[in-house]
Amino acid sequence: MDEPVEIELKLDFDPADRDRLAACALFGPEPAAPRRLAATYFDTPGFHLDKAGYALRIRTGGGERIQTVKAASGETAGLFVRGEWERPVPGDEPILDEKSGPLVQLFDAALLARVEPVFTTAVDRIEGPLDRPDGSRIDYAIDLGEVRAGTRGSVVCELELELKRGAPQALFDLARALTELVPLRLGVSTKSERGYALADKAFTAAVKAEPLKLDRAMAAGDAFAAIAASCLRQYRRNEDLLLLSGGVEQLHQARVALRRLRTAFWLFGPLLDGDDRAAAFASELRWLAAELGGIRDIDVLVPRLEEPARAALFAIREDRFGHLRTLLDSSRVRLLPIELAEWLVLGRWQTDPADPDLRDRHIRAFAGDRLERLRKRIKRAGKGLADTDDEHRHEVRKDAKKLRYAAEFFVSLYSGRKARRRMERFLDRLEALQDKLGQLNDIAAAPGLFATLGVEATLPMPGKKERKRLLDDAEDCFETLIDTKRFWRD
């Protein structure tokens, strides 16, 4: 079946900025009048359509009902490239047949007969077409409204830019021009994803890394784009939650997302040679991760202290978070995900790579080489782990985290039963090493952190015997890891 394709860029805005956004001269001399759009999304009680990557809705507006099936066939951090099938329907129940996209080919009739309403959306939309000077045509839609599942609701404030004619560069050029007029952020969640989060009662929970599905025949460049997009998506979703709540776990997962993204830059570094922007992005990500890391260090310590030290440290945390909020609202941080999304699709590493053969190499072979190199680096640095200094052990710990993130990136490439058992064993032993090194790092870093923060506090420090036991345990975990069979080898 030929698949109709939708290429769309989403941008989020503050509700208070809707009228200012609509009045931007880039949208024409007169803002269009808003129209009300309501939609009901359908799925089975077990969310089978969503799990398969499809959304099914019926939207009403202007006296007509349009049924739409959307497939998340390809996505690069805010740039949505999706299959889309639309048809008018006479009533409020979906019609699922050969004209409704691939659902009847993917699911049996008994399952499709169980589809039911899951959540609804209601938005006021201002929309229109834009003919750009470069010859491209873009349809814009400014939506302000709500997604609702039962008694739970979530505000929707998003600008959709859909490419009708021309190259994707036109979407980013327009987005950049608009961000100079109104504060915008990269949008990474569809309305259907917001609705499912509400239906699943997970709409305020910190977002952990989503499982990645890489095809072993995929080119290394395509794999990097998919991995980086996943990391950027995790960061943006947690950034939104962090701005709302200031929560400990939301901050932690935002920082994890940045660390995963930095690991991806390191792993795929050979592909990025010759692209000057890669180094600039890596520097910006390191800076932003450090800003979050300064608060994360405090969050780790607060629960382990007694009053009044706990209150003093928490007050410092609140002050630092105020500074972080200002940074997150700055154009420097808001633009970073948008520019990264553009670069992942249109950067020089894609369009004019220094080594096209390396970019196009099968990802499984590339992954095996990079995992092997990282393991050798840890093996070399971890010798005599108990007798090295704290700073050296900390470096080994950071490399162990890189290896874990890398293994998680590539897990879908090693799907055989034997490889899966090896991977689980390898990751368990890697986690054990990280745990021991983390304990040692906390003991070593706490006094310096308290001194830097000006807080009079101490953590219970291990005696010589306990410290020696921790060091010996860390070395044992290291040796066990190095003796573990590598899952990326046949």
C-alpha positions as CSV (number, residue, x, y, z in Angstrom):
1,M,0.0,0.0,0.0
2,D,1.4,3.4,-0.9
3,E,1.7,5.4,2.2
4,P,0.6,9.1,2.3
5,V,3.3,11.0,4.2
6,E,3.0,13.9,6.6
7,I,6.2,15.9,7.4
8,E,5.6,18.2,10.4
9,L,7.5,20.2,12.9
10,K,5.9,20.8,16.3
11,L,6.7,23.7,18.6
12,D,5.4,24.4,22.1
13,F,4.5,27.8,23.5
14,D,3.1,29.4,26.6
15,P,-0.7,29.9,26.6
16,A,-0.3,33.6,27.3
17,D,1.6,34.0,24.0
18,R,-1.1,32.5,21.7
19,D,-2.4,35.9,20.5
20,R,1.0,37.3,20.1
21,L,2.1,34.2,18.1
22,A,-1.0,34.4,15.9
23,A,-0.4,38.1,15.2
24,C,3.2,37.5,13.9
25,A,3.6,39.2,10.5
26,L,5.1,35.9,9.2
27,F,1.6,34.5,9.3
28,G,0.2,37.3,7.2
29,P,-1.3,40.8,7.8
30,E,-4.4,39.6,9.6
31,P,-4.6,36.6,12.0
32,A,-7.2,34.1,11.0
33,A,-10.2,33.6,13.2
34,P,-10.0,30.5,15.5
35,R,-12.2,27.5,14.8
36,R,-13.2,24.8,17.3
37,L,-11.9,21.2,16.7
38,A,-12.9,18.3,18.8
39,A,-11.6,14.8,18.4
40,T,-12.1,11.4,20.0
41,Y,-9.2,8.9,20.0
42,F,-10.0,5.2,19.9
43,D,-8.1,2.0,20.9
44,T,-8.7,-1.4,22.4
45,P,-8.8,-1.8,26.2
46,G,-5.2,-3.1,26.0
47,F,-4.0,-0.2,23.8
48,H,-3.0,-2.5,21.0
49,L,-3.1,0.2,18.3
50,D,-0.8,2.5,20.4
51,K,1.6,-0.3,21.1
52,A,1.9,-1.0,17.4
53,G,2.6,2.7,16.7
54,Y,-0.8,3.8,15.4
55,A,-3.3,6.4,16.4
56,L,-7.0,6.3,15.4
57,R,-9.2,9.4,15.8
58,I,-12.4,11.0,14.6
59,R,-12.3,14.8,14.5
60,T,-15.3,17.0,14.2
61,G,-15.3,20.6,13.0
62,G,-17.0,22.7,10.4
63,G,-20.0,20.3,10.2
64,E,-17.9,17.3,9.1
65,R,-16.3,14.2,10.7
66,I,-12.9,13.1,9.5
67,Q,-11.4,9.8,10.5
68,T,-7.6,9.7,10.6
69,V,-5.2,6.9,11.1
70,K,-1.6,8.0,11.8
71,A,1.5,5.8,11.9
72,A,4.7,6.8,13.8
73,S,6.7,5.4,10.9
74,G,9.7,7.7,11.4
75,E,10.5,10.5,13.8
76,T,13.6,12.6,14.3
77,A,13.3,14.7,17.5
78,G,10.4,17.0,16.7
79,L,10.3,16.4,12.9
80,F,7.4,14.0,12.5
81,V,7.4,11.9,9.3
82,R,4.3,9.8,9.4
83,G,2.0,7.7,7.3
84,E,-1.5,9.3,7.4
85,W,-4.9,8.0,6.1
86,E,-8.0,10.2,6.2
87,R,-11.6,9.7,5.2
88,P,-14.9,11.3,6.0
89,V,-17.3,9.2,8.2
90,P,-21.0,9.7,8.8
91,G,-21.0,9.1,12.6
92,D,-19.0,8.9,15.8
93,E,-17.8,5.3,15.3
94,P,-14.7,4.4,13.3
95,I,-15.0,2.6,10.0
96,L,-12.2,0.2,9.6
97,D,-11.8,-1.4,6.2
98,E,-9.3,-1.5,3.4
99,K,-9.7,2.3,2.8
100,S,-8.7,3.1,6.4
101,G,-5.0,2.4,6.2
102,P,-3.2,-0.7,7.3
103,L,-5.1,-1.5,10.5
104,V,-7.2,-4.3,9.0
105,Q,-4.0,-5.9,7.7
106,L,-2.3,-5.8,11.1
107,F,-5.1,-6.8,13.4
108,D,-7.8,-9.3,13.2
109,A,-11.5,-8.3,13.0
110,A,-12.3,-9.5,16.5
111,L,-9.7,-7.2,18.1
112,L,-10.7,-4.2,16.0
113,A,-14.3,-4.7,17.0
114,R,-13.2,-3.9,20.6
115,V,-12.0,-0.4,19.8
116,E,-13.6,2.2,22.1
117,P,-13.1,5.9,23.0
118,V,-9.9,6.4,25.2
119,F,-9.5,10.2,25.4
120,T,-10.7,13.4,23.7
121,T,-9.1,16.6,22.6
122,A,-10.7,20.0,22.2
123,V,-8.7,22.9,20.7
124,D,-9.2,26.3,19.3
125,R,-7.2,26.3,16.1
126,I,-5.9,29.3,14.1
127,E,-4.6,28.0,10.8
128,G,-3.6,28.9,7.3
129,P,-1.1,28.3,4.4
130,L,2.2,30.1,4.0
131,D,4.0,30.5,0.7
132,R,7.6,31.1,1.6
133,P,10.2,33.1,-0.4
134,D,12.2,30.0,-1.1
135,G,9.2,28.5,-3.0
136,S,8.1,26.1,-0.2
137,R,4.6,25.9,1.1
138,I,3.9,25.3,4.8
139,D,0.5,24.9,6.5
140,Y,0.5,26.3,10.0
141,A,-1.9,25.5,12.9
142,I,-1.8,27.2,16.3
143,D,-3.7,25.0,18.8
144,L,-4.8,26.0,22.3
145,G,-7.0,23.6,24.2
146,E,-7.0,20.5,26.3
147,V,-6.6,16.7,26.1
148,R,-8.9,14.8,28.5
149,A,-9.1,11.2,29.7
150,G,-11.9,10.8,32.2
151,T,-11.4,13.3,35.0
152,R,-7.7,14.0,34.1
153,G,-6.8,16.8,31.7
154,S,-3.7,18.4,30.2
155,V,-3.3,21.7,28.4
156,V,-2.2,21.7,24.7
157,C,-0.4,24.8,23.4
158,E,1.4,23.8,20.2
159,L,2.3,25.2,16.8
160,E,2.3,22.7,14.0
161,L,4.2,23.5,10.8
162,E,3.4,21.0,8.0
163,L,5.5,20.9,4.9
164,K,3.3,20.8,1.8
165,R,5.9,21.7,-0.8
166,G,9.7,22.1,-0.6
167,A,12.5,20.8,1.6
168,P,12.4,20.2,5.4
169,Q,14.9,23.1,5.8
170,A,12.0,25.5,5.2
171,L,10.3,24.2,8.4
172,F,13.4,25.0,10.5
173,D,14.0,28.3,8.8
174,L,10.4,29.4,9.7
175,A,10.7,28.0,13.2
176,R,14.0,30.0,13.8
177,A,12.3,33.2,12.6
178,L,9.3,32.6,14.9
179,T,11.5,32.0,17.9
180,E,12.9,35.5,17.6
181,L,9.4,36.9,18.0
182,V,7.8,34.5,20.6
183,P,9.4,32.0,23.0
184,L,9.0,28.5,21.5
185,R,10.3,25.1,22.4
186,L,10.8,22.0,20.4
187,G,7.6,19.8,20.6
188,V,8.2,16.1,20.9
189,S,4.8,14.8,22.0
190,T,1.8,14.3,19.8
191,K,-1.7,14.9,21.1
192,S,-2.3,11.2,21.1
193,E,0.8,10.6,23.3
194,R,-0.5,13.2,25.8
195,G,-3.8,11.4,25.8
196,Y,-2.4,8.0,26.4
197,A,-0.2,9.4,29.2
198,L,-3.4,10.7,30.9
199,A,-5.3,7.5,30.3
200,D,-2.4,5.5,31.8
201,K,-2.1,7.9,34.7
202,A,1.6,8.6,33.8
203,F,1.2,12.2,32.8
204,T,3.3,13.7,35.7
205,A,5.8,10.9,36.1
206,A,9.5,11.4,35.1
207,V,10.2,9.9,31.7
208,K,12.8,7.2,31.5
209,A,14.6,6.2,28.3
210,E,12.3,4.4,25.8
211,P,13.5,1.1,24.3
212,L,15.1,1.6,20.9
213,K,14.4,-0.6,18.0
214,L,17.3,-0.6,15.5
215,D,17.4,-2.8,12.5
216,R,20.7,-4.7,12.2
217,A,20.8,-3.7,8.5
218,M,20.4,-0.1,9.3
219,A,23.2,2.3,8.3
220,A,25.3,3.7,11.2
221,G,24.2,7.3,10.3
222,D,20.5,6.4,10.5
223,A,21.1,4.7,13.8
224,F,22.8,7.7,15.3
225,A,20.0,10.0,14.2
226,A,17.4,7.6,15.8
227,I,19.4,7.3,19.0
228,A,20.1,11.0,19.3
229,A,16.4,11.7,18.6
230,S,15.4,9.4,21.4
231,C,17.7,11.1,23.9
232,L,16.5,14.5,22.8
233,R,12.9,13.4,23.2
234,Q,13.5,12.1,26.7
235,Y,15.2,15.4,27.6
236,R,12.4,17.6,26.3
237,R,9.6,15.6,28.0
238,N,11.4,15.8,31.3
239,E,12.3,19.4,30.8
240,D,8.6,20.3,30.5
241,L,7.8,18.3,33.7
242,L,10.8,19.9,35.5
243,L,9.6,23.4,34.7
244,L,6.2,22.5,36.1
245,S,7.3,20.7,39.3
246,G,11.0,21.2,40.0
247,G,10.9,17.5,40.9
248,V,13.9,15.5,41.9
249,E,13.2,12.5,39.6
250,Q,12.3,14.8,36.6
251,L,15.6,16.6,37.0
252,H,17.5,13.3,37.3
253,Q,15.9,11.9,34.1
254,A,16.5,15.1,32.2
255,R,20.2,14.9,33.1
256,V,20.3,11.2,32.2
257,A,18.9,12.1,28.8
258,L,21.7,14.6,28.3
259,R,24.3,12.1,29.4
260,R,22.9,9.5,27.0
261,L,23.0,12.0,24.2
262,R,26.6,12.9,25.0
263,T,27.5,9.2,25.0
264,A,25.9,9.0,21.5
265,F,28.1,11.8,20.3
266,W,31.1,10.0,21.7
267,L,30.2,6.6,20.2
268,F,29.4,8.0,16.8
269,G,32.3,10.5,16.9
270,P,34.0,9.0,13.8
271,L,30.9,9.8,11.7
272,L,30.9,13.4,12.8
273,D,34.4,14.3,11.7
274,G,34.5,17.3,9.5
275,D,31.2,18.7,10.9
276,D,32.2,21.7,13.0
277,R,28.7,22.0,14.6
278,A,29.2,18.6,16.3
279,A,31.8,19.9,18.6
280,A,29.8,23.0,19.4
281,F,26.7,20.9,20.2
282,A,28.8,18.6,22.4
283,S,30.1,21.6,24.3
284,E,26.6,23.0,24.9
285,L,25.3,19.6,26.1
286,R,28.2,19.3,28.5
287,W,27.5,22.8,29.9
288,L,23.7,22.1,30.3
289,A,24.4,18.7,31.9
290,A,26.7,20.3,34.4
291,E,24.0,22.9,35.3
292,L,21.6,20.0,36.1
293,G,24.3,18.0,37.7
294,G,25.1,20.6,40.3
295,I,21.5,20.3,41.6
296,R,21.5,16.5,41.2
297,D,24.5,16.3,43.5
298,I,22.5,18.1,46.2
299,D,19.4,15.9,45.6
300,V,21.4,12.8,46.3
301,L,22.7,14.2,49.6
302,V,19.5,15.8,51.1
303,P,17.8,12.5,52.1
304,R,20.9,11.3,53.9
305,L,21.2,14.3,56.2
306,E,19.6,15.2,59.5
307,E,18.2,18.6,60.5
308,P,19.3,21.4,60.4
309,A,21.8,20.4,57.7
310,R,19.1,19.0,55.5
311,A,17.1,22.2,55.6
312,A,20.1,24.3,54.8
313,L,21.0,22.1,51.9
314,F,17.4,22.1,50.6
315,A,17.4,25.9,50.7
316,I,20.5,26.0,48.6
317,R,18.8,23.6,46.2
318,E,15.8,25.8,45.8
319,D,18.0,28.8,45.1
320,R,20.0,26.9,42.5
321,F,16.8,25.6,40.9
322,G,15.6,29.2,40.5
323,H,18.8,29.9,38.6
324,L,18.3,26.8,36.5
325,R,14.7,27.8,35.7
326,T,16.0,31.1,34.3
327,L,18.5,29.2,32.2
328,L,15.9,26.8,30.9
329,D,13.7,29.8,29.9
330,S,16.7,31.5,28.0
331,S,16.8,31.5,24.2
332,R,20.2,29.6,24.5
333,V,18.5,26.6,26.0
334,R,15.2,26.8,24.2
335,L,16.9,26.9,20.8
336,L,19.4,24.1,21.5
337,P,16.9,21.2,20.9
338,I,15.5,22.9,17.8
339,E,18.9,23.3,16.3
340,L,19.9,19.8,17.3
341,A,16.8,18.4,15.6
342,E,17.6,20.4,12.4
343,W,21.2,19.2,12.5
344,L,20.2,15.5,12.9
345,V,18.3,15.7,9.7
346,L,20.3,18.3,7.6
347,G,23.7,18.6,9.2
348,R,26.9,18.3,7.2
349,W,27.6,14.9,8.7
350,Q,24.5,13.8,6.8
351,T,24.7,15.8,3.6
352,D,28.5,15.9,3.0
353,P,30.1,13.4,5.4
354,A,33.9,13.1,5.6
355,D,33.6,9.3,5.2
356,P,30.3,8.3,3.5
357,D,31.3,4.6,3.7
358,L,31.5,4.8,7.5
359,R,28.1,6.6,7.7
360,D,26.5,4.0,5.5
361,R,28.2,1.0,7.3
362,H,25.8,-1.5,8.8
363,I,25.1,-0.6,12.4
364,R,25.7,-4.0,13.9
365,A,29.3,-4.1,12.7
366,F,29.8,-0.5,13.8
367,A,28.3,-1.1,17.2
368,G,30.5,-4.2,17.8
369,D,33.7,-2.2,17.1
370,R,32.7,0.7,19.4
371,L,31.6,-1.5,22.3
372,E,34.8,-3.4,22.0
373,R,36.8,-0.2,22.1
374,L,35.0,1.0,25.2
375,R,35.4,-2.3,27.0
376,K,39.1,-2.2,26.3
377,R,39.3,1.3,27.6
378,I,37.7,0.2,30.9
379,K,39.8,-3.0,31.1
380,R,43.0,-0.9,30.8
381,A,42.0,1.8,33.2
382,G,40.5,-0.6,35.8
383,K,43.6,-2.6,36.6
384,G,44.5,-2.4,40.2
385,L,41.2,-0.5,40.9
386,A,41.5,-0.8,44.7
387,D,44.9,0.9,44.7
388,T,44.2,3.8,42.4
389,D,43.1,7.3,43.6
390,D,39.5,8.6,43.9
391,E,39.7,10.7,40.7
392,H,40.9,7.7,38.6
393,R,38.1,5.5,40.0
394,H,35.6,8.2,39.1
395,E,36.9,8.2,35.5
396,V,36.4,4.4,35.3
397,R,32.9,4.9,36.7
398,K,32.1,7.4,33.9
399,D,33.3,5.0,31.3
400,A,31.2,2.2,32.8
401,K,28.2,4.5,32.4
402,K,29.1,5.1,28.8
403,L,29.3,1.4,28.3
404,R,25.9,0.8,29.9
405,Y,24.3,3.5,27.8
406,A,25.9,2.1,24.6
407,A,24.7,-1.4,25.4
408,E,21.2,-0.1,25.9
409,F,21.3,1.8,22.6
410,F,22.3,-1.4,20.7
411,V,20.2,-4.0,22.6
412,S,17.8,-4.6,19.8
413,L,20.7,-5.6,17.5
414,Y,21.4,-8.7,19.6
415,S,18.0,-10.4,19.8
416,G,19.0,-14.1,19.8
417,R,18.4,-16.1,23.0
418,K,22.1,-16.7,23.6
419,A,23.0,-13.1,22.9
420,R,20.1,-11.9,25.2
421,R,21.3,-14.1,28.1
422,R,24.8,-12.8,27.6
423,M,23.6,-9.2,27.5
424,E,21.6,-9.5,30.7
425,R,24.5,-11.1,32.5
426,F,26.9,-8.4,31.2
427,L,24.5,-5.5,32.2
428,D,24.0,-7.0,35.6
429,R,27.7,-7.1,36.3
430,L,28.2,-3.7,34.8
431,E,25.5,-2.3,37.1
432,A,27.2,-4.0,40.1
433,L,30.5,-2.3,39.3
434,Q,28.7,1.1,38.9
435,D,27.0,0.6,42.2
436,K,30.3,0.0,44.1
437,L,32.1,2.8,42.3
438,G,29.1,5.1,43.0
439,Q,29.3,4.4,46.7
440,L,33.0,5.2,46.7
441,N,32.5,8.4,44.7
442,D,29.8,9.6,47.1
443,I,32.2,9.1,50.1
444,A,35.0,10.9,48.3
445,A,33.0,13.8,46.9
446,A,30.7,14.7,49.8
447,P,33.2,16.7,52.0
448,G,34.3,18.8,49.1
449,L,30.7,19.5,48.1
450,F,29.7,20.5,51.6
451,A,32.7,22.9,51.7
452,T,31.8,24.4,48.3
453,L,28.2,24.9,49.4
454,G,29.2,26.4,52.8
455,V,27.1,23.8,54.7
456,E,28.3,22.3,58.0
457,A,27.4,18.7,57.5
458,T,29.0,15.3,57.4
459,L,28.0,11.9,56.1
460,P,28.8,8.7,58.1
461,M,32.2,7.8,56.9
462,P,33.3,4.2,56.6
463,G,36.2,2.9,58.8
464,K,39.3,1.5,57.3
465,K,37.9,-2.0,57.2
466,E,34.7,-1.0,55.6
467,R,36.5,1.2,53.1
468,K,38.8,-1.7,52.2
469,R,35.9,-4.0,51.8
470,L,34.2,-1.5,49.4
471,L,37.4,-1.2,47.4
472,D,37.9,-5.0,47.3
473,D,34.2,-5.4,46.2
474,A,34.7,-2.9,43.4
475,E,37.8,-4.7,42.2
476,D,36.0,-8.0,42.3
477,C,33.1,-6.5,40.3
478,F,35.6,-5.2,37.8
479,E,37.3,-8.6,37.4
480,T,33.9,-10.3,37.1
481,L,32.8,-7.9,34.4
482,I,36.0,-8.3,32.4
483,D,35.6,-12.1,32.6
484,T,32.1,-11.9,31.3
485,K,31.5,-13.0,27.7
486,R,30.8,-10.1,25.4
487,F,27.2,-10.2,24.0
488,W,28.3,-8.4,20.8
489,R,30.5,-11.3,19.8
490,D,29.0,-14.4,18.0
